[in-house]
Amino acid sequence: VEAVSEDDLQLPADLPRRVVELAERLAAEAGTPDRERADAFVSVHCNAGGGAGGFETYMYSRSANPNTSELQRVLHSEIWRRINPIGVDRDRGPKKADLYVCRETNMPAVLIECLFIDVPADAAKLRRADVLDALADGIAAGLGSYFGLTSDNQPVSVRIEVNGKYVANGDAIDGRTWGPARIVGEALGASIGWVDRTVTVNGVKLPTRLSGTAGWVPLRPLADVVRARILWDGKSNTVKLKM
């Protein structure tokens, strides 16, 4: 990356050298996508100093680009629906701030804060391959959605409720609605097991697909095993299970 001089930045001469070096790196990071004529800019970070921790995204608070908020929306949504079912339970929300790398780019720009490295629970999650895979998959899916790169079997995100309470997000794909077995099953009072890479619900094996290291199952067979009612609300894209 080409460095930017202090003269170009018009920084005061008495600033500590380390601050000048940081400003140069930020200017170079923000300038590279403009020089390369990129269509979008995504800056991926780990956060710090957040108390309870969690996941959040940022865009420039005064962005004049009408596509920036849409880029943030799809990235935040696609990442969250992948990391929430595998144990990330704090969504700090999409936010706006005066961040250098978002402010000084000409294209839509979003900064992603992938949990907090100084919060022990978050740091433990960041060591897990399934969480890292989910973060990466979410970023890729968000960019794919933003640029309209969809396929016929692209999963559609759905909301899953058990006895009137939200428990997780799921996927509608190939005519079936899937959800994280342990989260949904235990909310229904079921016993969830794992045999030969297959999820069991109250001892019954169900069709299984992996999301990271989490086993997902189709929700209707799960409901049948536990004798729950299952309803579909098309207006809100919500699967509702009731005991």
N, C-alpha and C positions, 0 to 999 in steps of 0.2 A: 504494500500500500504506500502510495506516495505521501510523504509528510507535508504538512502545511506550516509555513514559517510564522514566527511571531508577528512579523510586520503585516502579513496577510490577515492575521486574526485581529490585529490592532489591540493587543493586550498591553496593559500597563507594564512598564519596565520593572517595577518593584515587586511583581508577583513572584512567589517562590517558584523555583525552577520545576519542582514536581507538579505544580498546578499547571504551568505552561505545557509540560509534556503531556499531561492528561488532556488538556484542551486540544493539543495537536492531534492526539489519537482520536478523539471524538470527531474533530473536523474531518480527518481522513476517512473515518468510518462512514460519516454521513455523506461525504463527497463521492465516494466510490460508486454507489448505485446510480447517481446522476451522470457520472462520466460514462458508465456502462449502459445508460439509457434503459435501466430496469423498469418494469411495469409495476412492481411493488417492492417494498422494503420491509423485512421482518427481522427484528433484532431479538435474539433469544438470550435470556439471562436467568440466573438464580438470584433470588432476593435475599435481603438481610435486614435485621432490626425490626421484625414484624410481630413480636409478641406471640400471638396464637398461630402465626403462619398462614399458609394458604396460597391459592393461585389467583393471579390477576393479570390483566392486560392494560396497555396504555396507548392512547393516541394523543397527538398534539391538541391542546385545548382550544386553539384558534385556527385549526386546519380549515383552509378554504377549499380543499379538494372534496367534492361531494361523495367520492368513493371511499374515503378513509373510514368512515363509520361503518360501512358495509363490510370492509375488510376486517375490521376489528370484531364485528358481530359474528361473522362466520368462523373466524379463528377461535374466538373465545368459546363459542358453542360447540364446535367440533372437538376441541381439546377437552372441555369439561365433561362432555358426555362419555369420553373414553377413560378419563382418570377417576371420575366419581365412583363408578362401580367397583374399582379395585382399591378403594380405601382412602382416596383423597376427599375429605369431607368439608373443606372450607373454601367456598368460592367468594373471593373478595370483590368480584365483579369487574366489568369493563370500566375503565376510568380514563379521565383526561388530565393531562399535566403538561407543563412547559419543559419537555425533555429534549435535549439538544439534538439527538439523532433522529427524532421524529420531526422536530421543527425545521431542521436544515436540509430536508430532502424534498424534492419536487413531486415525487410520486406518492401515492397512499403509503403510509408508514405506520407500523404497529410494533410496540415493544412488548414482549411476553416475559412475565416473571414466573418461572417454573418452580414454585415453592421456595422455602427459606432455608438456606444452608446453616443458619445459626439457631434454628428451632429443631431440637432433637428428633421429634416425630417426623418432621418434613425431611430432615437429612437422612433418616433411615429409609424413607420412601425413595429418595433420589439415588439410593444404592441398589434399588431393585430393578432388574431388567424389564419387568412388565410395565413399571411406571414410566421408565425411559422410552420404551417402545410405544406406549400409549401417547405420550407427549409428542413424539415424532410423527406418529400416525395422525394425530389430531391436526398438527401443523400442515402436513401434506394434504389431508382431506379438506381443511379450511381453504388452502390455496386452490385446490382443485375445484371446490364449490365456487369460490370467488371468480375464477377464470372460466367457469362453465365447462370444466373437464369432467363430465359425468358419463357413466356407462349404464347400460340397461339394468344391470343388477346392483346398482349403487344402493347401499342401505339407507333407509329413511329413519331418522331419529324419532322415537316415540317415548312418551312419558309412562311410567308404570306406577300405579297406585295400589296399595293393599289396604282394604278396609277404610278407604277414604283418605289415606295418607300417602304422600309421595315417598317412594323408596329408592328408585333408580331410573336411569334412562335405558332404553333398549333399542333394538334395530328391527325394522320391518324389511325383509328381504326374501325374494323368491316365494312370495305368498305366505310366509310365516313370520310371526313376531317372536323375537328372541330376547332373553334377558339374563342377567347374571344369576346363576342358580342359587348360590349361597345367600345373597342378599334377599332375593325374592322368596326363596323357599323358607328361609328361617323366619321371615316376616309372616309367613303363613303357618308357622309352627311345625314345619317339616324337618326331618332329619336328612342332612345332605352328606353324601359320601362320594368317594372317588375310587373307581375300580377299573384297571386296565384303560386308563385315559378316557373314562366315561363317567359322567355324573350319575349318581344314584339319588333318587328322592324316595325316602321311606323304603329303601332297599330295591326300588325299581329302576332299572337302567333306562335313561332317556337319551335321545339323539343329542350329541354334544359337539360344540365347536369352541375353540379356544380364542380368547381375546387377551393377549399377553399370556399370563399363566392362569387366568380365571376361566372357569368353565361356564359356558352359556348354554341354555336349553330353550326349546320352543315353549312358549307359555301355556298353550292350550293343553298339551300332554301333562305339564306340571300341574295345572289346575285339576285335570282329571284324576291324577294320583291322590291329591289331597282333598278332593271333593269340594273344590271351591268354585264359585260362580265366576265366569269371566265375561266381561262386556267390553265393547269397543266404542269409544266416543270419537267419531271422525272429525268433529269440529275442533277438538283440542289435541288430536293425535295421542289419545291416552288409552292405555289398557287398564281396566279396572277389575281387580280381583277381590272377591269378598267371600269370607268364610260363613 
